Amino acid sequence: DLMMEINQALRENALIATSCGDRIKFYEYAETGDLLSPFIIITPSQPSKPSSYGSNTNHSESYYYQINVEATNRGVRDSLAYEVRKVMRTLGFEQQAGGLDTYFKETKRYVNTRLYSAILFTQKEEENE
């Protein structure tokens, strides 16, 4: 599962692990969670789709993820967002145009939302079909 792979890779980054601990979540962060510490949210921004074909066989899939980094300190948020980008690049993802860089007064949190995409090769299918 690619989301779990992303989650695990983020947890293996020293700065992310120290700053976020177990506050790397899928889809949303619980309002009852620790809101004073930084956290990361991983969300598919659209379903994966076939990317390339040869001999009527799909050889790759395109994947799209949105990753939010939230913190009460802008510098911490920016450092974590930079580390997320580095981790995503090791997984074959590149940052795309768009996203969000803002401060929400209501929650007193700085938010950095980035969009990432990758074209990843699929496992070769069995030849006896």
C-alpha positions as CSV (number, residue, x, y, z in Angstrom):
1,D,0.0,0.0,0.0
2,L,1.6,3.2,-1.2
3,M,0.1,5.4,1.6
4,M,1.7,3.2,4.2
5,E,5.0,3.3,2.4
6,I,4.9,7.1,2.4
7,N,3.9,7.1,6.1
8,Q,6.8,4.7,7.0
9,A,9.3,6.7,5.0
10,L,8.3,9.9,6.7
11,R,8.6,8.3,10.1
12,E,12.1,7.1,9.3
13,N,13.2,10.8,8.7
14,A,15.0,11.9,11.9
15,L,13.6,15.5,12.1
16,I,10.0,14.3,11.2
17,A,10.2,11.5,13.8
18,T,11.4,13.8,16.5
19,S,9.0,16.6,15.7
20,C,5.8,14.6,14.8
21,G,6.2,11.3,16.5
22,D,3.0,9.4,15.9
23,R,1.2,12.5,14.6
24,I,1.4,11.4,10.9
25,K,-2.2,10.6,9.9
26,F,-4.2,9.7,6.8
27,Y,-7.0,12.0,5.6
28,E,-7.5,14.1,8.7
29,Y,-6.2,14.8,12.2
30,A,-8.5,14.3,15.1
31,E,-9.6,17.5,16.8
32,T,-9.0,15.7,20.1
33,G,-5.3,15.1,19.1
34,D,-2.3,17.1,20.3
35,L,-2.8,20.4,18.5
36,L,0.2,22.1,20.1
37,S,2.7,19.8,18.4
38,P,3.4,19.6,14.7
39,F,1.6,17.0,12.6
40,I,1.4,15.7,9.1
41,I,-1.7,14.6,7.1
42,I,-1.4,12.4,4.0
43,T,-4.3,12.4,1.5
44,P,-4.6,11.1,-2.0
45,S,-5.6,14.1,-4.1
46,Q,-7.1,11.9,-6.8
47,P,-7.2,8.2,-7.6
48,S,-4.2,6.6,-9.2
49,K,-4.5,6.0,-13.0
50,P,-2.7,4.0,-15.6
51,S,0.0,6.0,-17.3
52,S,1.7,4.0,-20.0
53,Y,0.9,0.9,-22.0
54,G,2.8,-1.5,-24.2
55,S,1.2,-4.5,-26.0
56,N,-2.1,-3.6,-24.3
57,T,-0.5,-4.0,-20.9
58,N,-0.3,-1.2,-18.3
59,H,3.3,-0.7,-17.3
60,S,3.0,2.3,-14.9
61,E,0.5,4.2,-12.7
62,S,0.3,7.9,-11.9
63,Y,-0.2,8.7,-8.2
64,Y,-1.2,12.0,-6.6
65,Y,-0.9,13.0,-3.0
66,Q,-1.5,16.0,-0.9
67,I,0.6,16.4,2.2
68,N,-0.2,18.9,4.9
69,V,2.3,20.0,7.5
70,E,0.8,22.0,10.4
71,A,2.6,23.6,13.3
72,T,2.3,26.6,15.7
73,N,5.7,27.8,14.6
74,R,6.3,28.8,11.0
75,G,10.0,27.9,11.0
76,V,9.3,24.4,12.3
77,R,6.5,24.0,9.7
78,D,8.9,25.1,6.9
79,S,11.7,22.7,8.1
80,L,9.3,19.8,8.3
81,A,7.8,20.6,4.8
82,Y,11.3,20.6,3.4
83,E,12.0,17.2,4.9
84,V,8.7,15.9,3.5
85,R,9.8,17.0,0.0
86,K,13.2,15.2,0.4
87,V,11.4,12.0,1.5
88,M,8.9,12.2,-1.3
89,R,11.7,12.6,-3.8
90,T,13.4,9.4,-2.6
91,L,10.0,7.6,-3.3
92,G,9.9,9.0,-6.9
93,F,7.5,11.9,-6.2
94,E,7.9,15.5,-7.3
95,Q,6.2,18.5,-5.9
96,Q,3.6,20.0,-8.2
97,A,2.2,23.5,-8.7
98,G,-0.4,24.6,-6.3
99,G,-0.9,24.0,-2.6
100,L,-1.3,26.3,0.4
101,D,1.0,28.4,2.6
102,T,-1.0,30.2,5.2
103,Y,-1.8,30.9,8.9
104,F,-5.2,30.0,10.3
105,K,-6.1,32.4,13.1
106,E,-8.9,30.1,14.3
107,T,-6.4,27.3,15.1
108,K,-3.3,29.4,15.5
109,R,-1.5,27.1,13.2
110,Y,0.8,27.6,10.2
111,V,-0.2,25.3,7.4
112,N,1.8,24.2,4.4
113,T,0.0,22.0,1.9
114,R,1.9,20.6,-1.1
115,L,0.9,18.4,-4.0
116,Y,3.1,15.5,-5.1
117,S,2.8,13.2,-8.1
118,A,4.8,10.2,-9.4
119,I,4.6,7.8,-12.2
120,L,5.7,4.4,-10.8
121,F,6.2,1.2,-12.8
122,T,3.9,-1.6,-12.0
123,Q,4.9,-5.2,-11.3
124,K,5.2,-7.2,-14.5
125,E,2.1,-9.3,-15.0
126,E,2.3,-13.1,-15.4
127,E,2.9,-14.1,-19.0
128,N,0.4,-17.0,-19.0
129,E,-2.7,-14.9,-19.3
